[in-house]
């Protein structure tokens, strides 16, 4: 079985020992690709460097970092450097052969730089702004990942992409994980977050299909909207099923894979 796991930045702020240990368990029967986030840490480092971070919301409800030239430099430094190598070191310390890389390396993730962004302000009005260094993912080099997997490595992917002019681009971590899973035709995509799954009316939705997911988009928070779109994209690209669950539980990967917790999203 081939599994792609996305770890959110909130999980990375805590000790990831439980996740690392569970990856080791999963590797006994499966291949694993790990995609990580870390936006909060990027914001913290940027603040220390005196660079304020701006966030924008799209008409579809996506909340994202506005990425100008200075911000993409900080983003690259923190994501591909500090965070990625910390995860790799932690995996290596537990005997897991990890290989850290970003979407820039080997043109792993190719994206088209967005020329403009349509954003919604606090009053609900739409306006158009320059796209900055934000990208729309177009292609993932699945062959490179398979080369690593077939040689026993766990690729640890930082969500940066390379643009058409070979510039670094900021891409959403959940969407990057979806495209990686789709390119590999993974059996499962596990999106680990800081909540127990998709929650509606105070309860975790245990299972739903793409049609049901679409109907719920307008009723869920901005943080979960991106994960739902990522889940639908992954399924449409051939991924077997998507699981959204808490990264703070015991056996945070094994448990959702067994449908013991979290939300399961299927094609039909």
Backbone as JSON, one array per atom type, in Angstrom:
{
  "sequence": "XXXXXXXXXXXXXXXXXXXXXXXXXXXXXXXXXXXXXXXXXXXXXXXXXXXXXXXXXXXXXXXXXXXXXXXXXXXXXXXXXXXXXXXXXXXXXXXXXXXXXXXXXXXXXXXXXXXXXXXXXXXXXXXXXXXXXXXXXXXXXXXXXXXXXXXXXXXXXXXXXXXXXXXXXXXXXXXXXXXXXXXXXXXXXXXXXXXXXXXXXXXXXXXXXXXXXXXXXXXXXXXXXXXXXXXXXXXXXXXXXXXXXXXXXXXXXXXXXXXXXXXXXXXX",
  "N": [[0.85, -1.2, 0.0], [0.49, 2.25, -0.76], [0.97, 5.26, 0.84], [0.24, 8.65, 1.37], [1.08, 11.14, 3.59], [0.08, 14.08, 5.17], [1.34, 16.49, 7.31], [0.21, 18.98, 9.39], [1.14, 22.4, 10.24], [0.58, 23.09, 12.9], [0.83, 20.72, 14.28], [3.51, 20.23, 14.03], [4.59, 22.03, 15.79], [4.51, 20.83, 18.18], [5.95, 17.98, 19.95], [6.84, 15.65, 17.6], [7.08, 12.91, 18.08], [5.27, 10.74, 18.4], [4.01, 10.58, 15.89], [6.24, 10.05, 14.26], [7.02, 7.57, 15.3], [4.77, 6.09, 14.62], [4.83, 6.22, 11.86], [6.98, 4.58, 11.42], [5.84, 2.16, 12.19], [3.85, 1.89, 10.21], [5.41, 1.63, 7.95], [6.18, -1.0, 7.91], [4.43, -2.41, 6.38], [3.77, -0.81, 4.26], [4.48, 1.78, 1.8], [5.58, 5.14, 2.33], [5.0, 8.59, 1.82], [5.82, 11.72, 3.04], [4.39, 14.84, 3.5], [4.82, 18.14, 4.55], [3.62, 20.94, 6.52], [3.83, 24.17, 8.01], [3.35, 26.83, 8.29], [2.82, 28.6, 10.45], [5.22, 28.74, 11.79], [6.77, 29.94, 9.85], [5.6, 32.46, 9.85], [6.29, 33.31, 12.43], [9.11, 33.43, 12.3], [9.4, 35.31, 10.25], [8.32, 37.53, 11.5], [10.23, 37.98, 13.51], [12.26, 38.79, 11.91], [11.37, 41.2, 11.15], [9.47, 41.36, 9.17], [6.28, 41.82, 8.37], [3.43, 39.7, 8.0], [0.92, 39.21, 5.6], [-2.42, 38.08, 5.14], [-4.79, 36.67, 2.93], [-8.15, 36.18, 1.69], [-9.84, 34.09, -0.54], [-12.61, 34.23, -2.96], [-13.73, 31.67, -2.81], [-13.27, 30.95, -0.25], [-10.73, 30.24, 0.58], [-8.02, 30.74, 2.7], [-4.98, 32.38, 2.6], [-1.41, 33.0, 2.61], [-0.12, 36.13, 1.69], [2.31, 36.36, -0.67], [5.08, 38.0, -1.22], [8.25, 39.03, -2.74], [10.22, 39.15, -0.67], [8.96, 37.64, 1.28], [8.74, 35.08, 0.07], [11.38, 34.34, 0.07], [11.92, 34.09, 2.81], [10.04, 32.13, 3.4], [11.01, 29.96, 1.89], [13.47, 29.53, 3.16], [12.67, 28.77, 5.79], [10.78, 26.67, 5.44], [11.94, 24.76, 3.54], [14.39, 24.52, 4.67], [14.82, 24.85, 7.77], [12.43, 23.56, 8.94], [11.97, 21.23, 7.33], [14.41, 19.82, 7.53], [14.51, 19.36, 10.25], [12.43, 17.54, 10.61], [13.39, 15.42, 9.03], [15.71, 14.75, 10.46], [14.57, 13.87, 12.85], [13.15, 11.59, 11.99], [15.3, 10.05, 11.04], [16.6, 9.57, 13.44], [15.03, 7.65, 14.55], [15.51, 5.48, 13.06], [14.36, 5.58, 10.55], [14.7, 5.79, 7.12], [14.92, 8.71, 5.86], [14.37, 11.16, 3.28], [14.85, 14.34, 2.63], [13.33, 16.97, 0.81], [12.34, 19.69, -1.35], [9.66, 21.03, -3.38], [11.06, 22.31, -5.32], [13.38, 20.89, -5.83], [14.82, 18.87, -8.26], [12.76, 19.64, -9.87], [10.4, 18.77, -8.67], [7.77, 19.59, -7.96], [5.93, 21.3, -10.18], [4.68, 24.5, -11.02], [2.38, 27.1, -12.02], [2.93, 30.49, -11.95], [0.77, 32.71, -10.32], [-0.76, 35.38, -11.84], [-2.49, 37.29, -10.9], [-4.58, 37.86, -8.04], [-7.82, 37.28, -6.82], [-9.4, 38.66, -4.17], [-11.26, 38.75, -1.08], [-12.39, 41.32, 0.96], [-12.78, 42.47, 4.41], [-15.32, 43.51, 4.42], [-16.63, 42.06, 2.61], [-16.32, 42.73, 0.0], [-15.0, 42.27, -3.29], [-11.69, 42.35, -4.64], [-8.92, 42.93, -6.85], [-5.58, 41.86, -6.77], [-1.99, 41.91, -7.15], [-0.42, 38.82, -8.05], [1.92, 37.98, -6.78], [4.3, 35.7, -5.4], [2.94, 33.22, -5.63], [1.72, 29.99, -6.45], [-0.02, 27.9, -8.84], [-0.48, 24.56, -8.83], [0.73, 22.37, -11.32], [2.01, 20.02, -12.17], [3.48, 17.0, -10.94], [6.51, 15.36, -10.28], [6.35, 12.27, -10.39], [7.95, 10.08, -10.95], [10.46, 10.57, -9.8], [9.86, 10.48, -7.07], [9.02, 7.83, -6.89], [11.4, 6.53, -7.42], [12.85, 7.04, -5.09], [11.13, 5.82, -3.2], [11.15, 3.14, -4.08], [13.69, 2.46, -3.42], [13.65, 2.28, -0.74], [13.38, 4.61, 0.77], [11.84, 7.28, 2.71], [10.3, 9.88, 1.36], [10.39, 13.28, 2.31], [8.55, 15.97, 1.93], [8.67, 19.39, 1.24], [6.36, 22.06, 0.87], [6.96, 23.74, -1.58], [7.11, 25.1, -4.87], [8.34, 24.99, -8.26], [8.49, 27.57, -10.62], [7.57, 28.63, -13.98], [9.6, 30.25, -14.82], [11.61, 29.32, -13.33], [11.48, 30.19, -10.74], [11.01, 30.21, -7.15], [7.93, 29.15, -5.71], [5.16, 29.67, -3.57], [3.06, 27.17, -2.5], [-0.01, 25.73, -1.42], [0.06, 23.51, 1.36], [-1.75, 21.33, 1.82], [-2.95, 21.04, -0.69], [-0.67, 20.5, -2.18], [0.0, 18.01, -1.1], [-2.22, 16.58, -1.98], [-1.85, 16.63, -4.78], [0.59, 15.29, -4.98], [-0.18, 12.77, -3.98], [-2.1, 12.16, -5.92], [-0.55, 12.07, -8.28], [1.01, 9.85, -7.76], [-0.9, 7.95, -7.63], [-1.84, 7.1, -5.14], [-2.86, 4.85, -2.53], [-4.0, 5.79, -0.18], [-4.61, 9.01, 1.22], [-3.65, 10.82, 3.92], [-4.63, 13.39, 5.9], [-3.38, 15.11, 8.41], [-4.34, 17.01, 11.17], [-5.24, 19.58, 13.62], [-7.63, 18.99, 14.74], [-10.35, 16.62, 15.3], [-11.38, 15.74, 12.9], [-13.64, 16.32, 10.14], [-15.93, 18.48, 11.39], [-19.28, 18.93, 12.11], [-22.04, 20.59, 13.44], [-21.1, 20.1, 15.99], [-20.26, 17.47, 15.97], [-18.17, 14.8, 14.78], [-17.99, 14.08, 11.39], [-18.21, 10.96, 10.16], [-18.0, 9.63, 7.66], [-18.12, 10.41, 4.18], [-19.0, 11.21, 0.75], [-17.74, 12.58, -2.4], [-19.76, 14.2, -3.55], [-21.34, 14.79, -1.29], [-19.42, 16.14, 0.2], [-19.0, 18.46, -1.35], [-21.45, 19.71, -0.99], [-21.25, 20.53, 1.61], [-19.37, 22.5, 1.83], [-19.95, 25.27, 2.17], [-20.62, 25.38, 4.8], [-18.56, 24.97, 6.53], [-15.51, 25.77, 8.36], [-12.85, 28.12, 7.44], [-10.31, 26.96, 7.69], [-10.75, 24.25, 7.29], [-11.85, 24.16, 4.79], [-9.89, 24.21, 2.74], [-8.73, 21.7, 3.09], [-10.87, 20.05, 2.41], [-11.25, 20.65, -0.3], [-8.76, 19.78, -1.21], [-8.98, 17.07, -0.63], [-11.06, 16.3, -2.38], [-9.85, 16.86, -4.85], [-7.72, 15.04, -4.8], [-9.07, 12.57, -4.8], [-10.37, 12.73, -7.27], [-8.17, 12.49, -8.87], [-7.51, 9.89, -8.68], [-6.81, 8.75, -6.21], [-7.28, 6.36, -3.62], [-8.77, 6.69, -1.11], [-9.46, 9.41, 1.17], [-8.37, 10.57, 4.29], [-9.14, 12.5, 7.09], [-7.83, 13.58, 10.06], [-6.9, 13.84, 13.58], [-3.63, 14.83, 14.45], [-2.68, 14.52, 16.94], [-3.45, 12.32, 18.32], [-3.01, 9.0, 19.76], [-1.2, 6.68, 17.84], [-1.48, 8.15, 15.31], [-1.58, 7.86, 12.52], [-1.98, 5.14, 11.87], [-4.45, 4.62, 13.16], [-6.57, 6.24, 11.84], [-6.27, 5.04, 9.31], [-7.33, 2.57, 9.78], [-9.9, 3.26, 10.06], [-10.72, 3.99, 12.58], [-10.96, 6.42, 13.68], [-11.48, 9.94, 12.96], [-12.37, 11.45, 9.73], [-13.59, 9.89, 6.85], [-13.24, 10.15, 3.41], [-14.65, 9.4, 0.33], [-14.87, 8.46, -3.18], [-17.46, 7.87, -4.32]],
  "CA": [[0.0, 0.0, 0.0], [1.21, 3.52, -0.81], [0.25, 6.24, 1.65], [0.79, 10.0, 1.48], [0.66, 11.76, 4.86], [0.36, 15.53, 5.3], [1.37, 16.98, 8.68], [0.0, 20.42, 9.48], [2.11, 23.15, 11.02], [0.25, 23.09, 14.34], [1.35, 19.46, 14.83], [4.96, 20.35, 14.06], [4.98, 22.85, 16.93], [4.63, 19.91, 19.31], [6.91, 16.9, 19.74], [6.23, 14.71, 16.65], [7.57, 11.55, 18.35], [4.21, 9.76, 18.18], [3.85, 10.44, 14.45], [7.44, 9.38, 13.75], [6.93, 6.17, 15.72], [3.7, 5.43, 13.87], [5.33, 6.05, 10.48], [7.82, 3.38, 11.46], [4.91, 1.02, 12.21], [3.18, 1.8, 8.9], [6.4, 1.22, 6.94], [6.35, -2.46, 7.9], [3.56, -2.99, 5.36], [3.41, 0.19, 3.25], [5.41, 2.86, 1.47], [5.04, 6.39, 2.84], [5.53, 9.9, 1.46], [5.39, 12.69, 4.04], [4.36, 16.25, 3.09], [4.63, 18.9, 5.78], [3.32, 22.36, 6.49], [4.7, 24.94, 8.9], [3.09, 28.25, 8.05], [2.91, 29.4, 11.68], [6.64, 28.96, 12.08], [7.21, 30.94, 8.86], [5.11, 33.75, 10.35], [7.09, 33.67, 13.6], [10.45, 33.82, 11.85], [9.25, 36.55, 9.5], [8.11, 38.59, 12.49], [11.52, 38.24, 14.14], [13.07, 39.48, 10.91], [10.75, 42.49, 10.89], [8.63, 41.31, 7.97], [4.9, 41.49, 8.7], [2.79, 38.79, 7.06], [-0.47, 39.51, 5.27], [-3.19, 36.92, 4.71], [-5.93, 37.05, 2.11], [-9.18, 35.15, 1.55], [-10.4, 34.06, -1.9], [-14.08, 34.11, -2.98], [-14.1, 30.3, -2.45], [-13.05, 30.74, 1.18], [-9.36, 29.86, 0.89], [-7.2, 31.74, 3.38], [-3.6, 32.1, 2.23], [-0.41, 34.02, 2.87], [0.28, 36.91, 0.52], [3.73, 36.04, -0.78], [5.89, 38.87, -2.06], [9.6, 38.51, -2.93], [10.88, 38.95, 0.62], [8.27, 36.56, 1.97], [9.08, 33.77, -0.52], [12.73, 34.02, 0.52], [11.79, 33.6, 4.19], [9.27, 30.89, 3.31], [11.93, 28.92, 1.41], [14.45, 29.28, 4.21], [12.08, 28.08, 6.93], [10.13, 25.43, 5.02], [12.86, 23.79, 2.94], [15.55, 24.4, 5.53], [14.63, 24.57, 9.19], [11.39, 22.57, 9.28], [12.18, 19.98, 6.6], [15.56, 19.08, 8.06], [14.17, 18.92, 11.6], [11.64, 16.31, 10.47], [14.29, 14.38, 8.53], [16.57, 14.34, 11.58], [13.75, 13.1, 13.8], [12.9, 10.28, 11.39], [16.56, 9.31, 11.02], [16.92, 9.16, 14.81], [14.21, 6.47, 14.85], [15.84, 4.42, 12.1], [13.58, 5.71, 9.32], [15.54, 6.39, 6.09], [14.18, 9.84, 5.3], [15.04, 11.95, 2.25], [14.17, 15.62, 2.6], [13.42, 17.78, -0.41], [11.21, 20.59, -1.61], [9.15, 20.93, -4.74], [12.05, 22.89, -6.23], [14.44, 19.92, -6.11], [14.48, 17.99, -9.36], [11.46, 20.08, -10.4], [9.42, 17.82, -8.14], [6.43, 20.17, -8.11], [5.92, 22.44, -11.11], [3.47, 25.31, -10.86], [2.3, 28.33, -12.79], [2.82, 31.66, -11.08], [-0.49, 33.42, -10.47], [-0.53, 36.77, -12.22], [-3.31, 38.14, -10.05], [-5.43, 37.16, -7.07], [-9.08, 37.93, -6.45], [-9.55, 38.47, -2.73], [-12.46, 39.33, -0.46], [-12.0, 42.05, 2.17], [-13.62, 42.24, 5.59], [-16.69, 43.94, 4.16], [-17.21, 41.16, 1.62], [-16.08, 43.25, -1.36], [-13.91, 41.63, -4.03], [-10.73, 43.22, -5.29], [-7.85, 42.21, -7.56], [-4.24, 42.26, -6.36], [-0.91, 41.2, -7.84], [-0.33, 37.43, -7.58], [3.12, 37.72, -5.99], [5.0, 34.44, -5.66], [2.02, 32.13, -5.32], [1.6, 29.16, -7.63], [-1.07, 26.89, -9.05], [0.25, 23.33, -9.16], [0.38, 21.77, -12.6], [2.59, 18.7, -12.41], [4.36, 16.43, -9.92], [7.45, 14.38, -10.83], [6.11, 11.02, -9.66], [9.06, 9.16, -11.18], [11.51, 10.82, -8.82], [9.4, 9.96, -5.78], [9.02, 6.36, -6.95], [12.79, 6.12, -7.32], [13.16, 7.05, -3.66], [10.32, 4.8, -2.53], [11.6, 1.8, -4.48], [14.97, 2.21, -2.78], [13.45, 2.18, 0.7], [13.37, 5.91, 1.46], [10.61, 8.02, 2.96], [10.46, 11.27, 0.93], [9.79, 14.3, 3.17], [8.39, 17.02, 0.92], [8.3, 20.74, 1.65], [5.44, 22.58, -0.15], [7.39, 24.8, -2.49], [7.07, 24.64, -6.26], [9.19, 25.75, -9.18], [7.67, 28.2, -11.63], [7.98, 28.53, -15.38], [10.85, 30.98, -14.95], [12.47, 28.67, -12.35], [11.39, 30.91, -9.48], [10.3, 29.46, -6.1], [6.55, 29.58, -5.51], [4.44, 29.16, -2.4], [1.82, 26.43, -2.8], [-0.66, 25.22, -0.21], [0.53, 22.18, 1.75], [-2.78, 20.3, 1.62], [-3.09, 20.84, -2.13], [0.56, 19.83, -2.62], [-0.14, 16.6, -0.72], [-3.22, 15.99, -2.88], [-1.25, 16.42, -6.1], [1.58, 14.21, -4.83], [-0.93, 11.53, -3.88], [-2.72, 11.9, -7.21], [0.48, 11.68, -9.25], [1.47, 8.51, -7.41], [-2.08, 7.09, -7.53], [-1.71, 6.53, -3.8], [-4.03, 4.16, -1.99], [-4.59, 6.63, 0.85], [-4.06, 10.31, 1.59], [-4.0, 11.12, 5.31], [-4.42, 14.79, 6.24], [-3.35, 15.24, 9.86], [-4.59, 18.38, 11.58], [-5.34, 19.75, 15.07], [-8.99, 18.63, 15.17], [-10.6, 15.18, 15.14], [-11.89, 15.45, 11.56], [-14.63, 17.3, 9.72], [-16.91, 18.6, 12.47], [-20.51, 19.67, 11.83], [-22.99, 20.56, 14.56], [-20.44, 19.58, 17.18], [-19.94, 16.05, 15.85], [-17.29, 14.42, 13.69], [-18.62, 13.36, 10.28], [-17.34, 9.79, 10.02], [-17.78, 9.24, 6.27], [-18.89, 11.11, 3.17], [-18.44, 11.11, -0.6], [-17.41, 13.87, -3.01], [-20.98, 15.0, -3.69], [-21.7, 15.28, 0.05], [-18.4, 17.11, 0.59], [-19.29, 19.71, -2.06], [-22.63, 20.33, -0.4], [-20.94, 21.0, 2.97], [-18.31, 23.51, 1.79], [-20.39, 26.57, 2.68], [-20.94, 25.29, 6.23], [-17.38, 24.63, 7.33], [-14.58, 26.87, 8.57], [-11.84, 28.37, 6.41], [-9.2, 26.03, 7.83], [-11.13, 22.93, 6.78], [-12.24, 24.28, 3.37], [-8.76, 23.81, 1.9], [-8.58, 20.24, 3.2], [-11.95, 19.41, 1.67], [-10.92, 20.77, -1.72], [-7.61, 18.89, -1.45], [-9.5, 15.7, -0.62], [-11.81, 16.06, -3.63], [-8.88, 16.83, -5.94], [-6.98, 13.78, -4.73], [-9.96, 11.49, -5.22], [-10.58, 12.87, -8.71], [-6.94, 12.1, -9.55], [-7.33, 8.45, -8.57], [-6.46, 8.27, -4.88], [-8.3, 5.43, -3.14], [-9.62, 7.4, -0.17], [-8.78, 10.45, 1.93], [-8.71, 10.55, 5.71], [-8.8, 13.71, 7.83], [-7.84, 13.17, 11.46], [-6.02, 14.58, 14.47], [-2.25, 14.37, 14.56], [-2.32, 14.47, 18.35], [-3.92, 11.07, 18.9], [-2.09, 7.88, 19.75], [-1.21, 6.05, 16.52], [-2.23, 9.14, 14.5], [-1.72, 7.43, 11.13], [-2.56, 3.79, 11.85], [-5.86, 4.62, 13.59], [-7.48, 6.62, 10.75], [-6.19, 4.06, 8.23], [-8.24, 1.48, 10.15], [-11.22, 3.89, 10.21], [-11.04, 4.01, 14.0], [-11.18, 7.82, 14.06], [-11.4, 10.87, 11.84], [-13.37, 11.49, 8.64], [-13.21, 9.17, 5.62], [-13.88, 10.72, 2.21], [-14.52, 8.47, -0.78], [-15.3, 9.02, -4.45], [-18.92, 7.75, -4.48]],
  "C": [[0.88, 1.25, 0.0], [0.36, 4.59, -0.13], [0.98, 7.58, 1.6], [0.21, 10.63, 2.74], [1.04, 13.23, 4.84], [0.26, 15.91, 6.78], [1.21, 18.48, 8.67], [1.01, 21.09, 10.4], [1.85, 23.14, 12.51], [0.8, 21.83, 15.01], [2.86, 19.56, 14.99], [5.46, 21.19, 15.22], [5.14, 22.0, 18.18], [5.69, 18.86, 18.99], [6.29, 15.86, 18.81], [6.62, 13.25, 16.87], [6.52, 10.49, 18.03], [3.99, 9.52, 16.68], [5.03, 9.69, 13.85], [7.4, 7.89, 14.08], [5.89, 5.42, 14.9], [4.08, 5.26, 12.4], [6.18, 4.79, 10.4], [6.95, 2.12, 11.46], [4.3, 0.79, 10.83], [4.14, 1.28, 7.83], [6.61, -0.29, 6.88], [5.5, -3.11, 6.81], [3.27, -2.05, 4.19], [4.6, 1.09, 2.92], [4.76, 4.17, 1.88], [5.77, 7.58, 2.23], [4.96, 10.88, 2.47], [5.49, 14.1, 3.46], [4.09, 17.06, 4.35], [4.23, 20.34, 5.5], [4.31, 23.1, 7.38], [4.52, 26.44, 8.76], [3.23, 29.12, 9.29], [4.35, 29.71, 12.02], [7.24, 29.97, 11.09], [6.82, 32.33, 9.35], [5.95, 34.22, 11.53], [8.48, 34.15, 13.2], [10.4, 35.14, 11.11], [9.09, 37.74, 10.45], [9.42, 38.97, 13.18], [12.45, 39.01, 13.21], [12.5, 40.84, 10.53], [9.88, 42.54, 9.66], [7.22, 40.88, 8.38], [4.29, 40.63, 7.6], [1.34, 39.16, 6.86], [-1.15, 38.24, 4.77], [-4.43, 37.4, 3.98], [-6.89, 35.87, 2.01], [-9.76, 35.24, 0.14], [-11.92, 33.98, -1.84], [-14.57, 32.7, -2.59], [-13.85, 29.99, -0.98], [-11.65, 30.29, 1.55], [-8.65, 31.02, 1.58], [-5.74, 31.41, 3.09], [-2.69, 33.28, 2.55], [-0.14, 34.81, 1.58], [1.8, 36.85, 0.44], [4.43, 36.97, -1.76], [7.31, 38.31, -2.11], [10.3, 38.22, -1.61], [10.28, 37.77, 1.38], [8.64, 35.19, 1.39], [10.5, 33.37, -0.13], [12.71, 33.47, 1.94], [11.08, 32.24, 4.2], [10.18, 29.73, 2.89], [12.93, 28.54, 2.49], [13.87, 28.43, 5.34], [11.52, 26.71, 6.53], [11.13, 24.38, 4.54], [14.09, 23.56, 3.8], [15.2, 23.93, 6.93], [13.64, 23.44, 9.47], [11.67, 21.22, 8.62], [13.3, 19.17, 7.23], [15.34, 18.63, 9.5], [13.37, 17.62, 11.55], [12.52, 15.15, 10.01], [15.18, 13.85, 9.66], [15.81, 13.48, 12.58], [13.47, 11.69, 13.26], [14.18, 9.43, 11.39], [16.91, 8.79, 12.41], [16.15, 7.91, 15.24], [14.44, 5.35, 13.84], [15.04, 4.45, 10.82], [14.44, 6.41, 8.27], [14.82, 7.51, 5.34], [15.04, 10.61, 4.3], [14.27, 13.26, 2.12], [14.39, 16.39, 1.32], [12.22, 18.7, -0.5], [10.73, 20.37, -3.03], [10.07, 21.54, -5.77], [13.05, 21.84, -6.7], [14.01, 18.95, -7.2], [13.18, 18.36, -10.05], [10.36, 19.13, -9.95], [7.98, 18.32, -8.31], [6.53, 21.39, -9.01], [4.6, 23.2, -10.96], [3.54, 26.54, -11.76], [2.08, 29.49, -11.82], [1.52, 32.41, -11.37], [-0.21, 34.89, -10.75], [-1.33, 37.74, -11.34], [-4.13, 37.26, -9.12], [-6.7, 37.98, -6.87], [-9.32, 37.63, -4.98], [-10.81, 39.18, -2.24], [-12.04, 40.04, 0.82], [-13.0, 41.81, 3.29], [-15.07, 42.65, 5.39], [-17.4, 43.04, 3.14], [-17.01, 41.61, 0.19], [-14.89, 42.54, -1.99], [-12.98, 42.69, -4.61], [-9.62, 42.38, -5.9], [-6.5, 42.76, -7.11], [-3.22, 41.46, -7.16], [-0.73, 39.8, -7.22], [0.88, 37.12, -6.73], [3.79, 36.41, -6.39], [4.17, 33.26, -5.16], [1.79, 31.33, -6.59], [0.4, 28.25, -7.64], [-0.37, 25.64, -9.58], [-0.24, 22.76, -10.48], [0.83, 20.34, -12.75], [3.5, 18.28, -11.25], [5.22, 15.34, -10.57], [7.34, 13.08, -10.04], [7.27, 10.05, -9.8], [10.17, 9.33, -10.17], [11.12, 10.28, -7.44], [9.41, 8.44, -5.78], [10.44, 5.8, -6.87], [13.23, 6.05, -5.85], [12.43, 5.93, -2.92], [10.83, 3.39, -2.83], [12.95, 1.44, -3.88], [14.89, 2.3, -1.25], [13.41, 3.47, 1.47], [11.95, 6.42, 1.71], [10.85, 9.46, 2.51], [9.72, 12.21, 1.89], [9.74, 15.58, 2.35], [7.93, 18.34, 1.54], [7.47, 21.39, 0.54], [5.89, 23.87, -0.82], [7.28, 24.24, -3.9], [8.03, 25.49, -7.09], [8.34, 26.29, -10.32], [8.26, 28.06, -13.03], [9.26, 29.29, -15.67], [11.85, 30.53, -13.89], [12.53, 29.43, -11.02], [10.68, 30.05, -8.44], [8.9, 30.03, -5.91], [5.97, 28.92, -4.27], [3.19, 28.43, -2.89], [1.28, 25.86, -1.49], [-0.23, 23.79, 0.09], [-0.47, 21.07, 1.52], [-2.95, 20.0, 0.13], [-1.85, 20.15, -2.69], [0.48, 18.34, -2.3], [-1.13, 15.89, -1.63], [-2.63, 15.69, -4.24], [-0.17, 15.35, -6.07], [0.88, 12.86, -4.79], [-1.56, 11.16, -5.22], [-1.73, 11.43, -8.26], [0.96, 10.25, -9.02], [0.34, 7.48, -7.43], [-2.06, 6.34, -6.19], [-3.01, 5.84, -3.37], [-4.77, 5.02, -0.97], [-3.86, 7.96, 0.94], [-4.56, 10.62, 2.99], [-3.64, 12.57, 5.59], [-4.53, 14.94, 7.75], [-3.45, 16.71, 10.25], [-4.72, 18.45, 13.1], [-6.75, 19.51, 15.59], [-9.25, 17.17, 14.79], [-11.09, 14.78, 13.76], [-12.79, 16.58, 11.11], [-15.74, 17.32, 10.77], [-18.07, 19.47, 12.03], [-21.47, 19.49, 12.99], [-22.39, 19.87, 15.79], [-20.04, 18.12, 17.11], [-19.03, 15.8, 14.64], [-18.09, 13.66, 12.64], [-17.71, 12.17, 9.96], [-17.04, 9.42, 8.58], [-18.66, 10.05, 5.34], [-18.22, 10.94, 1.81], [-18.23, 12.51, -1.17], [-18.64, 14.77, -3.12], [-21.41, 15.6, -2.35], [-20.71, 16.33, 0.52], [-18.66, 18.46, -0.06], [-20.45, 20.45, -1.41], [-22.36, 20.94, 0.98], [-19.97, 22.18, 2.98], [-18.73, 24.82, 2.44], [-20.63, 26.57, 4.18], [-19.74, 25.0, 7.11], [-16.41, 25.8, 7.38], [-13.51, 26.96, 7.5], [-10.68, 27.38, 6.48], [-9.49, 24.67, 7.21], [-11.5, 22.98, 5.3], [-11.12, 23.78, 2.47], [-8.57, 22.3, 1.92], [-9.66, 19.51, 2.41], [-11.7, 19.48, 0.17], [-9.76, 19.85, -2.09], [-8.07, 17.44, -1.52], [-10.22, 15.38, -1.93], [-10.87, 15.99, -4.82], [-8.14, 15.5, -5.97], [-7.83, 12.61, -5.23], [-10.2, 11.53, -6.73], [-9.34, 12.49, -9.52], [-6.61, 10.62, -9.34], [-6.9, 7.91, -7.23], [-7.61, 7.44, -4.32], [-9.28, 6.05, -2.16], [-8.78, 8.42, 0.6], [-9.3, 10.41, 3.37], [-8.25, 11.85, 6.36], [-8.92, 13.38, 9.31], [-6.86, 14.01, 12.26], [-4.63, 13.97, 14.51], [-1.79, 14.24, 15.99], [-2.79, 13.19, 19.05], [-2.8, 10.04, 18.96], [-2.27, 7.14, 18.43], [-1.98, 6.94, 15.52], [-2.4, 8.78, 13.03], [-2.42, 6.08, 11.05], [-4.05, 3.81, 12.17], [-6.81, 5.09, 12.49], [-7.43, 5.64, 9.58], [-7.12, 2.87, 8.49], [-9.67, 1.97, 10.36], [-11.67, 3.88, 11.67], [-11.3, 5.43, 14.5], [-11.14, 8.67, 12.8], [-12.55, 10.77, 10.85], [-12.81, 10.8, 7.41], [-13.96, 9.8, 4.46], [-13.59, 9.81, 1.04], [-15.09, 9.11, -2.05], [-16.83, 9.02, -4.57], [-19.54, 7.13, -3.24]]
}
